């Protein structure tokens, strides 16, 4: 993103303002306030935007984790132990080790 040259902008605004007829409704030193506001305005800091997005993501991930914990606490426990996933998983992982030990 390119930043506009403030000196160039100031020259263009002043040249355009000088071409316009004076108006009595304009407050005193209005042009100086506008130019001071333009000079005080800084560019967008990309790191601030990244940090803000990461904090929002952290908050949403924390909330999601809390929802999962609450749901897992209040779900009824299964009394059927015939399909124990942990045992099936362990047997599957250790199947190759068991086959390696049985061969001479």
WOJOCOR-V246063 format. One line per field, one symbol per residue. burial: I if it has 24 or more other C-alpha atoms within 12 Angstrom, else O. A space follows every 10 residues. Layout:
burial->???
This chain:
burial->OOOOOOOOOO OOOOOOOOOO OOOOOOOOOO OOOOOOOOOO OOOOOOOOOO OOOOOOOOOO OOOOOOOOOO OOOOOOOOOO OOOOOOOOOO OOOOOOOOOO OOOO
